Structures are given as structure tokens and as C-alpha cells.
Amino acid sequence: MKDGKMRNPLCKRIVRELKRDWKKYLVVALFLILTIGFVSGMYVANGSMMQAAAEGKEKYHLEDGHFELDQKADQELIRAIETGEKADVKQFYPDQAKMELDDSDFSAVPVTVYENFYRNEDEDHDNDGKSDGTIRVYERTEEINQACLMEGSFPETEDEIAVDRMHADNAGIQVGDTITVSGQSYYVTGLIAYVNYSTLHEKSTDLMFDALKFNVAMVTKDGFGRLSGSIHYTYAWKYEQKYADEIEEKKQSDDFMKALLTQTVVHENELQDYVPRYANPAINFATDDMGSDEAMGGVLLDILIVIIAFIFAVTISNTIMKESQTIGTLRASGYTKGELVRHYLAIPVIVTMIAAIVGNLMGYTVFKDVVVSMYYNSYSLPTYETIWNPDAFVKTTVIPVFLMFVINLLVIIRMMQHTPLQFLRCDLKKSKRKKTVRLPKWKFFSRFRLRIIFQNMPDYAVLFAGIFFIMVMLAMAVGMPSTLNYYQDNAEDMMFAKYQYVLKSCEDEEGKMIHTDNQDVEEFCMKALKKTGDELDEEVSIYGIRDNSRYIQIENLSELEENEVYLSRPFSEKYNLKVGDIIKLDEKYEHKQYQFKVSGIYEKCQSIAVFLPIEKYRSLFELGKEEFTGYISDTEITDIEEDKIATVITKEDITKMCDQLDHSMGAYMQYFQILCILLSAVLIYLLTKLIIEKNETAISMAKILGYENREIASLYLLSTTMVVVVAYTISVILGSTVMKQAWKIIMFKYNGWFAFTIEPMGYVKMFSFVLLGYLIVIILDFRRIRKIPMEEALKNVE
């Protein structure tokens, strides 16, 4: 034995053990390979695409933010804005009290301003004469916010256009097609990915992007002039002095906004929109989401590794108990504890290491491409090159092997604390009960099953942990489609009316109020305030509505006292607000705060909103007695010119988030459900196999006593089935509860809110899916019981 390692019989025994129980180790290895491979592929794809996105910021001249003005800025205003200095508003407008801004710690922020105008037009990609959505058209520029050409070429003539690659995939647009944009025909020359539109968010306040009915496109200067839609005078800026971190970026943005606001007022212009880069979801959503996917993938992998490690630990613990006499003999023959610890530790570490290596190879090939296709299906990302990711190696190879090593090492060391004599006597119980647990006076088979459950409690505890973890994942896989279906089916019930028209101004060119002959309409007022939070500043819609409104039916609205308001249900749910609470909301671009007391909750609304009487609204926000923002109606308004309408909100606007999520994730949720079934079947297979192997002697003795395979299976398999059914039932409830809390945490990172919903049939599906996997395992376990020979009991007579 001392002459060389090859003579050590323990080394030869490792190979024999792997051959003898190759089915179990193959199942474990495949389980690990698939898990490690997918997570490794996610790390590789994320790392490669994140680096491409980071390099693209400089390569394609990404803005540091953009703002929109009511009118085109003249050169004098542009020069004033670029200085980053605040103008003295009171010198020009003494009555502008609302423009009092906080001057503490203010510093000028010099910037370079670029024109980045666009038009929102109707897109008809199938040329059937009906609008298929909105297309935002930009003029081709070389200075700011450039696009990565994914296929084809950039437009060169006035009748050519390049469209977003992701939208083109969804709409079936290909290079060479002709699409209609507000009545004008354009030839599609290329598919692009704008650096400032990695996701197609139409507005910065949208909870979810919309790649189905929203598109961004590039045309030439002459092509831009062919269109007749209103020009949005949007200007992008880049800081002269780059910020060092996110805190400094936020400070620069706040200072620049103060200066910008004063300069636009002094030059008799109006700030319509202001979006710094860090608050722009069209820029940040994709990279943030990929980063969270990477973090979540690592956590899921670690949890799975821990579960597998405990399965190995329980297996090894039972093997040591079964081979205690052999271990006692080896210890008496001179083998040390360390040699035996290394021997029993070898198999789980070897299996994990091989699985990690194979999984990483698949991660860099097969699974990487799968993850990339998932991201390209959801995001408008530039082209990328696969790069070596050291984090992927550490988190999918080093950490799994380390976890497997440590968990099994602790269990094996604990088992090896017995003396050689205790091993020889099979006396490995650390503590002995003074008396046997008294069982109820049930029938023999019932008491036997109960004894089996008590004897295998550690194994069942690991089984429960595994089932619970899988149920959390299954709750997401089942609950996501259920949630989307719920909001799609109930969209109309969450709307004030079928149409909500927001006007650019309530007055026409002659100063008269815009009027419609539609008898269904009802005037309303609306503006956006913000709720400052730790995660983000949430936009809140403030509505002023008529008393006894036919569309927004709130009882006793006219009786509200000063500063009392109603909240929408999503607002109250997201922030845990109830009647009597106080909320504080701020002006978006002014140093002014409002305080409201919650008087009630309004159910028929899906947005984050506040409601108060229209008279109090006008008084609070200093409007004229007849001023309003728009109309709500159950019928379409046809007698107001389109150029006077800022936007129209319909059912499609409410459901577009659900439609996009369903398109991006719906199919993957189906695959995820299948994966959860397979995972549960593998875990149950490994643990039930372990329980049967642990009781092989007792099963063999039962056969000697004349019990048939069917009766023995009813004892052992029914006991496990009872535990599994109870574990399933508890885990379904706990898993959905955990997922609902996790969903709430996730939603706090985004504007808007919709609750995670699992329909009653969803719980049935969760239970049935995992039970389906267990039924397959029962068949395999019954075959295993049949194969146990009667002589097995005679081999282990003490």
C-alpha cells in the first residue's frame, strides 16, 4: 500500500462504486450539467453583451440625457443652456414664485447640446390601410445616439428607412420590404439597434417596453421632411466634465435641470420633458435586467448545489452505516480517519467537477446561444463577441465544487468520530432513546408506515427542502402567465372609459376652448407629480374629475375636505397605503411639494393615480375656472383635429405591457414548467432510491416472511407518497407566498404596479405537475423493490 497509490484498494473501490451505481450518478451528473451549463451560458452571454453595450456607449455616442421643449430653441437659448448657469428668473418674471429653486450646493454644469428631433407617426407594416402601431422616426445623425447596423444598410434616399431589429422580428418586417408611415411609402434598407433604445420604451414612465406596437426608425433629412407629424423638439446633451459615479451623476443632473428650467423660462420656452441617462429605462432596462438575471441564476445554482450536496451527504452517511463493519476492520488494520474521509469525499467531488467542466463547455456553446436568442427576442441589443468570463468559471465551477466539498466533508467527519470498535459493532448512534416511541394503536400496516416515516425523517427533510425550492420556481412559471391573462381579460374593467384623450392645450389658436359635439365626453384634468423613493422616483398621475362623474364613480367626492384625495388600488397596494395615511408628492421640475390625506381607495384603475374634485384641482394647481386637460369617453371623438391631440389612451395601451411580457416570456414559462417537473422528479428519484437502499435488509426480510412485492411497495412507497403529498400541499402555499413577496420587491424597481396573481386552477396545476413527476418515480421505485433478493437479509445477520 505504501509503494504507490495504485495499490491502495480504496482508490480501486471508487471506480467500482461509480460502476455499480452508475445510474444514480449519471442522473446527478446530468442534473448538474444542465443547471451549471445554463447558468454558465447566462454568465457568458451576459458578460459578452454587457461589454458590447458598455463599449457601444462611446462607439455610438450615447447621450447623458435628453429634454424636450415646447418650441424649437434658438441659438441664444442653446448657448445659455450649454453654460450650465442658472438664469435670474425673478429679474424677468417677478411673479414666478413657483420657480424658487434650492440654491444650496449648486454648481454650474457645462454641457454640449445636440438636436435629436423626432416625429411619432402611424406605422402600417402590412400595407392594409390600418395602423399597426406607432413608429418614432429620427433623422440620421453622426453626432449623437447612433445606431448599430444589424442587417442591410443605412437609408440613403428620401424613400428609404431603417427600422428597429427587434420590432422587425416581431412584426415580420425584412430588409427589402416596403412599409407605410403615415401614408408615405418607405423601402426598408436595414435593421438597426439604436444605442438609446435597447428596449422600446415609448415613454420613460412606461412600466414595460412595447416591441409589438412601437418602433423606432431612421430616415434621411429629406425622408424626415416627407412626414407631417408634429416635431418633438428633443435635445440630447453630453457633459463636458464626466461624472465619477452614480452619486455624482445624480448631482450633475439635478444642477443641470435647475439651470435648464430657469433658462427656458427666461427665453419664453417651456420644458416638456427631462430624462437623464440614469432614469431612462430605454437605455438601462436591458442591462439592469441582464444583471439581475445573472445574480438570480447564481443564487439558483448555489441552492441547487446545496440540495444535491445534502443528497450526497445523506447517501454517504447511509453508506457509512451500511459499511460500518468494513470501516471498523480498515481502521483496526491501520487506515487513518483522513484516508477514509478522503475516500468517501472523492465521489461527490469527482462527479461535481466532471459535471462542472462539461456544463461549462456546454455553457460556452449550446446554452450561450440559447440565452442570447432569449435576449435578442426581448431587447434591441448591438452585435457582440463572445468573451472569456472568469466570473462564470468561479461561480459555476469553483463555488459548486467548494460547496459540495464542504457540506460532505462536515458530514463525513462527523460520522468518522466513532471508534473502530463502534464501527465493528455497528454502534453509530450518537444518542440513544431511553425507550421506543409509542405508536398509536392502529392496524399493523399503518403503524409500520408511520415507523418508516420516523426512521427516514432526515431524508424527508431534504426532500421537503427540494420540493419547496422547486415550488417557488414553479409558482413563477405558472403565476406569470396567469397574471398576464388576468390583466388582459380584465383590462376594460380597469379603465375609466374606452377612450381617454389628452389634448396639447384646451385652447385653440384663437384662445377659445376646444369643443366636441360628442355627447359621451366628460372633461378631466391631469398632471404628473412624483413620489420620491429609495429605489426610484415614481410618477403619479393626479386627476381632477367632475362631481357625480359617469366614468370615475367615487361616492361623496365633492365632500372631501381640503387636501383629501382618493388613491387608485395599485397605488395603495404598492406602497401599503390605507385610509388616513399621509402622502407627499413633488413637482417634477419645480421645487414644490404637496401633501395629501388618503380618504378612500378607487378600484377601477390600473395606474398609480390620485383623484380629487376638478374644482379643487384647478385651485391647487392655479388653473382657470374652465381649463381642462382632455376628455374621457366611451365613443371615439372625430371632430377634434389630430394635431391638437397629444395622446389617446385605449385598451391596447393598458394591455401592451402584458402583451409584450407574454410575447417575450410566455413560451419560456412553458419550458420552465417542464424543467420544474423534471427537477422534482430527479430529486424525488434520488431520495426515494436512497430510502429504499437504506431499508434493503428489512425489505428482503419481509420477502422471506412471505410478503409480496405489492404489499411491500404499499408499505414503503405509500409512506413516501403520504410525505410527498403533504410536502407538495405545504410547498404550493409557501412557494406562492414567497413568490408574491419576491414579485413585490421586484416591482419596486419599476414605475407602475400590477399584482402577482395565481388563479385557483394555477394551484391545481402546480400540484399536478410535480405529482406527475412523482408518478414516474413510483414506477421506477417499484421495479427497484422487485429486484431486491431475499438473500440480502441473510448477508447482514448480526
N, C-alpha and C positions, 0 to 999 in steps of 0.2 A: 504493500500500500504506500510505503514511503518512497519507492523507486520512481514513481511517476503518477500523475493524476489519472491516466487512463486505466490504472489498476484499481482505482477506487470504485468499489461496486455501487456506491451511491450515485456516481456520475452515470453509470450504465442504467441505473434504475430510473433516472429521469426520462431517458429515451423510451424505456419500456412503459412508463406511466403515460407518456404522451400517446404512444401507440395504442395502449389498452383502452384509454378513454378519449379517443380522438374525436368522437362526435361532439362531446361536450366542449372540448377546447376549440373545435372548429366553429361551433356556434358562437362562443365567446369572442373568438378572433374576428369572425365576420361582423359581429355586433360592434366591436371596437373599430374595425377597419372602416365601416360605413360612417360611424359617428366621427371618428378622427378625420377621415377623408373629407367629409362635407365641411367640417369646421375649418380644416386646413385650407380647403378650396375657398372658403369665405374669407379667411385672412389674406390669402394670396390675391384674390380678386379685389378685395377692399384696398389692400396696400397699393396695388398697381393702379387702380382707378383713382384713389385719393391722391397719389403722387401726380398722376396726369392732370387732375383737377387743380392741384396746387401750382404746377408748372404753367397751366393754362391761364392763371390769373395775370401773370406777367406777359405771357406769349400773346394773349388775345386782349390785353389792355382792359382788364375788368375795372369797373367803376368802384369808387369808395362810397358811393351813394348817388341818389338822384332826387330831384324835386321837380314839381310841375307848377307852372304859373298860369294864371288866367289869361294873360296876354303874352305875346312874344316880347322878350326883353330886348331893349335897345342896348347899344354898346356901352353907354354910360352906366346902366344898371349892371351889366356883366362885369365891368371893371370894378364897380363898387363891391359886388359880391365876392370877387376874387381876392380882394384885400383882406376879407375876413373880419373887418371892423364893423362895429355897430353904429348905426346912424342915430342921431338925436331926434327921436320921433316927436317929442313934445315941442321942439322948436318949430316943426311944421304943422303938427296936429295937437294943440294943447288939450283937446278933449279926449284924446285916446288913452283914457285911464287904464283900459284893459291891456294896453301894451307895456305896462310896467313889468319889466323882467328882472330877475335876480342878477345883480351885478357882482355878487361875491365870487371871487376867484375866477373872473372871466379873463380869457386871453384870446387875442385875435388869431384866427386860423386861416392862413393864406391857402387858396386852392386854385386849380385850373378848371375852368368850366367848359363843357363841350355840349353842343346841341345834340340831342338824341330824340328828335321828334318822331311821333308815330301816329298812325290812324287805326282806329278799330273799325273793321269792315265785316260785312257778311260773307261767309265762305260757302260756296256751293261746289263741293269737290266731285260730285257725281253729275253735275250739269243738268239736273232735273228741274231747275227753276225754283227750288225750295232751299232755304237757308239750312245748312248743316251745322252752323255754329259761328263763332267769332274768330276772325283772323286779325292779328295785330301786325301791321305792316311797317317795317323800318326801311329807311333809305340806306343803301350800302355806305359804310364809312370805314376809314382806315385808322381812325384816331382813338375810338373808344368802343368797348363792348363788341368786339369782333366775334365771328362765328367760325367754328371748326367745320370744314367741309368733309362730310362723311361719305358722300357718293355724288357723282356727276360734277357739275361746275357751277360757279357763281353766275348770277344774271349779268348780261352784257347789254341787252337792248331793253326798250321800254315795255315790251310784252313778255318778258321773261321773269321768272320768280324762283326763289329757293325757299323751301319750307322746312319746318322742324322735322327731324328724322323720326322721333317717337310718334308724333301725331300722324305722320305719313304712314307709319306701320299700322296704327290703329284704324285709320280711315281708308287704307288700301291705295294710297297715292304712291306712284312710282315715277322715277325720272322719265321724262318723255310724255307724261300725261298733261292734259290741259284742264285747268280748274277755273271757275268763275269767281271773281272777287267783286262784290257789289256791282254786278252787271258787266264787268270788264273781264275779258278772257286773258289768261296768262299761261305760258308754257313753262312747265316745271323743269328747270335745268339741273337742280341739285337738291340734296338733302343735307341739312346743316344742324349744328348744335350750338346755339348762342351761349357764350360764356356766362351771361347774366340770366339765363333761363335753363338751368339744369333740371328744373321742374317747371311745368307750365302753370304757374300761379297767375291767374288773371289780375288779382288784387293781392296786396301784401297782407290783407286781413283774412284771406280765404283759409279755412281750416285745411283743405286738401286741394292739391293741384287738379287740373282737368285736361287731360291729354286727348279726350274724346271729342269735345266740342269747343276747344280753344286751341289756337295755333299761332305761332309767330313766324314771320316770313321776312325775306329780304328782297328788295327790288332796286333798280337803278333810280337816279334822280328823276329822270323822265317818267319812269314807271310809277314813282310816288306821286307825280303830278297828275297822272291819269285818274286818280281816285278822288272822290268827292266828299269823303267822310271828314268830320271835324278833326283838325290837327290838335293833338295833345302836345302842348309846349313843354316838353320834358327836357331837363338839362341834367347831365351827369357831371360829377365832379371827382377830382383826384386831389388828395392833399399834397401840398408842397413838401411838408415835413411828415414822414411816415411815423405812425404810432408804434410804440414798442410792444404793447399788449392790449388785451380787450378792455381793460380799465381805462387806459389812455385813449383808446379808440372811442369809447363812450363819452369821455370828457371832451374830446375834439368835436365829436358830432353835436353834443349839446351846445357848445360855444358857437359852432358854425351856424346852427339853427337859429340861435338868438340874433346873430348878426344878419343872417339871411332874412329873417322875418322883418326886422326894422328897415332894411334896405328896400324890400318890396313895398312896404307901406309908404315910405318916403317917395318912391318913384311911381306911386299910384298904380301899383300892380297888386295882385293877390296870390298868396301861396295856397295852392290847391292840394298838394301832396308833398310829403317829405319822408324819404325812406333811406336811412343809412344802410351800408352793406350788411352790418351785423343783424339788422332787423328785417332783412329781405329774404323771405322763405324761398323765392325762386332761385336764389343763389345758395342758400345754406341748407335747405331741407334735405337734399340728396346726400350731402356729405355727413350731416348730422345723423341721418337715418342709417347710413352705412356704418358709421362709427358705433351707433347703439346696437346694430346687428352683430358687429364684431364682438362687442362686450358681452351681449347676451349669449352668443354662440360659445364663447369661452366659459361662461358660467354653466351653461347646459352641459358642456363636455365634462367639466370638473364634477358636476353632480352625478352624471352617468358613470364616470370612472370610480367615484366613491362607492356607488351602489355595486358595481362589478367587483370592486376590491373587497367589499364586505361579503359578497357571494363567494369569492375565492377564500376569504378568511374562514367563513363557516365551513366550506368544503375541506380546507386543510385541517381545521380543528376536529372535524369528524373523522378525517383520515388518521390523524394522530391518535385519536381514541381507539379506532379500529386496529391500528398497528402498534398499540402500546407495548405489547409483549416483545415485538421485534425491536422497538426502540430501546426497551429495557435491556435486551440482550446486547445491542450495539453499544449502549452506554457502559455496560459491565465489561465489554470487550475492549474498551479504551477510546471509543469515539467521544469527542467533546460536544458540549452543547452547541458551540459555534458551528461545528461541521454539520450537525443535524438542522440547525436553524437555516444555514445557507442552502442545504438540500431542499427543504420544504419551501423555501422562499424562491427557489430557482424557477419553478414552472410558471407562477403568475407573472414574474418579471419578464421571463423569456417570451411568453405569449403576448404580453402587453407591448414589449419592444418590437417584436415582429409586426404586430398589428399597427403600431405607430409608424414604422418605416413604410409598410405597404400603403397605409392610409395617406401618408404624406405624398407618396408617389402618385396616388390617385388624385389627391388634392391639387397637385400642380398640373394635372392633365384633365381627367374627366370632370371632376367636381368643380374645378375652377371655371370651366366653360359653362357648366350648369348655373353657377352663381352669376356669372357675367350676363348670361341670357336673361336671368331674372331681373337684374338691374337695368339692362337696356330695355326691358319690357316696361319699366316704370319711369326711368329717368332719361333726360336728354344729355347724355354724357359724351365727352370727346373720345377720340380713339386713344388707346392705351397700349403699353408694352408690359408684358409680364416681367416682374422683378422678383428677386430673391427676398423673402421676408423672414428675417431672423425671429421676429415675434411668433410667426406661425410655427417654427421649429420648436421654440421654447414651450409654447402653450399647448401644442398638440403632440409633442414627443417627450420633452424633459419633464414637464409637470405631471402628465398621466403616469409615466414610469415612476416618478418620485412618489406620487400618492399611492400607487399600487404597492410600492416597496415599503413605505412607512406603515400603512394600515396592516398589511400582512406581517410585517416584522414585529409589531407590537403584540399581535395575537399569538404568533408562534413563540415568541419569547415567554409570554405568559404561560403557554402550555408546557414549555420546556423547563419550568421551575420545579417539576416533580423529581423525586429521587429515582434512581434505577429500580429500586425495589417496588416503588409505587407503580412504575410502568409495567413491571413484570406481573404485578397483582391486578393490573387494570384498575387501579385505585386512583383515578384522576379527578375526583370531585373535591373541590376546594372546601366546600361546606356541605355538611350532611344535615338533612332534616331529622329532627328527633322522632317524628312519626310521619307516616304517609298521609297525604292529603285525602280526607274522606270525601268520596264521591257521592252524589245523590243516589237514592235507591231506584235507579232506572233499570231498564232492560239491559242485558249483558252487552249487546252491540252498542247501545247508546253510551254506556259507561266506558267502553273500550275506545270509542271515538273521542270522548272527552279526554281520556288519558293520553291519546295520541296528540291532541292539541296542546295539552300541558307540557308534554315532553319535547315538543318542537317549537316552543314559543319564540326562541331567538331567531329561528329560520322564518317564522311567520312575521316577526317584527321587521326583518329585512324586506320580506315580500310586501308588507304594507307600505313601507317607505318607497319602494319602487313603484307600486301601483299609484300612490298619491302623486308622485312626481309626474308620472305619465298622464294622470287625470288633469293636472294643471295644463299640460301641453294640449291635451285633447279638448279641454274647455275652450282654449283659444281657437283650435281648429274647427270646433262645432259652433262656438259662440259668435265668431266673426261673420260667417255667412248668415247666421240667424239675426244678428244685429243689423246687418245691411238690409236684409229682406224686410225687417220690421220697419225701418225708416223709409224704405222705398214704397212699401204698401200703405204707410200712414202719412205720407208727405202732405197730401191735401188737408188732412186734419190738423197739421201743424202750421198751416198758412192762414194769414188774415183773410185773404181773398185770392182768387185765381191770378190776378194781376196787381202788381204794385209798381206804379210809375213814379220815378224820381225825376223832377224837372231840373234843368240847369238854372232856371230862375222862374219865379212865379209871375214875373212881369215880361211883357213883350218889349220891342224896341221903342214903342211909344209910351211906355210906362203904365200900360193897362194890364190888369190881372189876366193871366191866361185862363181861358174858359173852355169848357167842353159841353156839348149838348147831351152827352151820355148820362142817363138818369140814374145809373147804378153807382156812380162815383161818389167818393167821400174824401174830403181834404184831410191831410195829415201833415204834421211837422216832424222832422227827423234831423238829428245831427249825431256825430260820433264824439264821445268822450273816451277817456282811457282809465282803466283801473290798474294802478301801479302794483306790481307783484315782484316776488323774488325771482321767479323763473322768467317772466316776460311781462310786458305791459299789454294788457288785454284791451281790445277795442270794444266799447259798449255802445249800442245804438239807443239813443234817447228818443222816444216817440211822444209827440203831443197829439192827443186824439179827442174827438168830439164826445160830449156827453151823450149817453144812450146810443153809442155807435152800433151800427148793424153788423159791422165786421169784427171789431175788437170789443167784445162784450164783457165789460168789467162793471160789476154792480157797485153802486154808490161811489163811482169815480169822482163825481162832482163834489162829494162831501169830504174829500181828502183835505187834511189840514196842510198848512204851509210846509213844504219840503217832504211831504209824504208821497210815496210812489208805490207802484206795483212792479214786481220783478217777474221776468219770464222764468219758467220752470228750469231750463238749462242753467240759468244764472244762479239760481238758488242751490241747485244740485252740485254744481262745480265748486262753489265756494262755501257750501254748507250754511247758507243764509236762511234765516227764518223771520217770521213776522216780529217786528220790534227791533231788529238789528239796524245798525247804522252803517251806511256805505259811503265811501269817499271816492269821487271821480274827478279827474283833472281834464282841463282843456289840452288838446293835443299839441298846439303850437303857441299857447299863451300861458303865462304864469298865473293861473286862476284855478281854484278848486271849489267843488260843490259837495255839499253833504246832504244825504237823503236818509229818511227813515222808511223801512220796509213796512208797508201797510197790508200787503197781500201778495199772492203768487198767481200769475196768469199762466194757464196750462197750454193754450193753443198757440204756441210759438216755439220755433226751433233755434232761434238765435239768442245771443247774450244781449238782453234788452231790458229797458226800463220804460214804464208807461206813466204818464201824468196828463191831466186835462190840458187841452190845447191852449186855453186862456192863460193858465199858469206857465205853460211852456213859453209862450210869447213874452210874458212878463219877465221870466227868469233869464231868457237869452236876448232880451231887449229887441224884440221884433215888433213890426207894426201890427195893428189890430186885425188886418186881413191877410198878412203874409202866411204862406204855407210852403211846404217842400214838394208835395206831389199828391197823387190820387191813388186810392185803392179801389178796386172794382172787380166784380165777378165776370164782367164782359170787357172785351177789348176796346180801347179808345182809338178811334180812327180819325178824329178831327183835330188832332194836335200835330203840328209839323215835327218830323223826326229830329231835326236839328235843335229843337227846343227840349228834347227828352234826353236826360243824362243816362238813365238806365231803366230797364224793365225787368222786374223780378217775377219769375214764374215758377211753376212746379219743377221745371228742369233745373233751375238754379238751386233749388233746395236739395234735389236728389243727385246733383252732379258729383258730390263727394262720394256718396255710396256707389254710384255707377263706376267711378274711377277705381275705388278700392276693390269692387267686385271684379273689374276687368284685370287689375294688377295682381290681385291675390286670390281671387276665387278659385282658380284651378289648383293653385298651390295648396290651398286649405284642404282640398280633396286628397292630394298626395300626402299631406301631413296627417290626415286621419288614418290613412293606410299605414303610414310609418308608426303611428302610436299603437295601432293594433299589433304590428309585428314586434315592436319593443316590448309590449306587455306579454305577448306570447313567449318571447325569448326569456324574459325574466322569470315568468312562472315556470317555464320548462326547466330552467336551471335549478330553481329552488325545489320544485316538486321531485325532480330527479334526485336531488340531494336528500330529501326526506325519505324517499323510498330506499336509497342506498343505505341510509342510516338504520333502517329497520329491516334490512335484508334477512338477518337471522330470525327475527320474530315472524316475518312473512313465511320463511322456509319452515319454521316450526309449525305454523298454522296449517301449512300444506301437509305436514306429517300427521297432524291430528285429524286430517280428513276434510278440512275446509276447501271449498272450490275457489278457483280464481275469481269468479264473480263475487263471492262472499267477501273474500279478502279485499278486492277492489272497493267494495261498498264500505269497508272499514276505513281504509287509508285514503281513498280518493274522495269519499263523501266528507270526511273530516276536513280535508283541504278545501273542498268545494264550499263548505259552510264558512270557513275562514275567508276564502276569496270573495264570496258574495257579500259578507259583512264589510270587508275591506273596500270592495267596489262601491257599496252604498255610501259609506262614510267618505270615501275619497271623491265621489261625484259631488257631494255637497261642499266639502272642504276645497276641492280643486276649483270649482266655480267661484267660491267666495274669494279665494286667493287671486284668481284671475280678474275678478271685478275690482279688487283693490289695486292690483298692478295696472289695470287699464286706467283707473283714475289718476294714478301717478303719471302715467304716460301722457294723458290728455292735458295735464297741467303745463306741459311744454309747448302746447299749441293754442292758437286762438280758437274759440268756439268750444262746443261740447256736444257729445251725444253719448248716452249711457250704454254700457255693455249689457246686452240682453241675451239671455238664453231662454228660448221658448220651452214649455213643458216637454214637447217631443224631443228637444235637444238633450235633456237629461236622460231620456229613454235611449237615445242614440248613443250617448256616452257609455251608458251601462252595457248596452247590447254589443257595441263594437269590441269592448275589451272582453266581454263574455264569449264572443265569437272566437277570439284567440285562445281563450282558456279551453273551449270545447275541443280544439285541435290538440291541445296539450294532453287532455284526458285520454284521448285515443292512444297517444304515444306512451303515456304512463301505464295504461292497462297492458299494453304489449310488454312493457318492461317487467311488470309483476308476473306475467305468464312465464317469462324467461328465467325467473329465479328458481334454481333447483332445490329439491328437498335436502340434498346433502349439505347445503350451505350451513344449516343449523348444526349438523354433526361436526363440521370443521371447527366450530368455535365453542365446543363444550369445555367449560372450565371445571 
